[in-house]
Amino acid sequence: MPARPARTPAAAPEADRVQLGLSLRGHRKLRQLTLKDLSGRSGVALSTLSKMELGQISVSYEKLAAVARALSLDVGQLLDARTAAPEPGAATPVVVWSEAGGAPAYSSGNYDYGALAAGFPGKRMTPMHGRIVARSRGQFPDFIRHAGQEFVIVLSGRVRIEFETGDSVEVGRHESAYFDSGVGHIYLSLGRSDAQVLVVMSE
């Protein structure tokens, strides 16, 4: 299996934003939607959508998910416009292979996301490989909320999940947590190194 090319920390987030912007614009144009139309459907501010398309800002998963739903896409498909979903209803099982190191990537500043199985048709779950960069609550403008439920297992490091209710839980390597994604939450890495997690979110 070929090794993944090294990414420079400074260049990677910018490249991710540009890729997302191109993908977003392509999907929006394909549906003949204006930015104003998409803003109305998604609830994401028109100015934010414009900056996303231009690759000027990073946004939270909450906003990515809202835009993806408005375009009838999975978050992974939004991150990588080149992904072609297999046709549903095939006579043989549909299996989508993916690799954490080669997944379509996006950085929000506090988390680095890698979308797994982006091309599976009609997904009811969104699996993501994540690197938790944030270390303190103050790094977030607000708690993150989105529809569905969330399962996380820590692959390396240690993570604290803080909720808007004031509750929190610490999750160590090979430990997991399952919760309602509609309750505001954030992930914080507790160690010297960034924690790595596998997160699965239901729609």
Summary of the structure (lengths in Angstrom):
residues: 203
radius of gyration: 16.7
end to end distance: 32.3
largest distance: 50.7
contacts: 586
relative contact order: 0.14
helix: 28%
strand: 26%
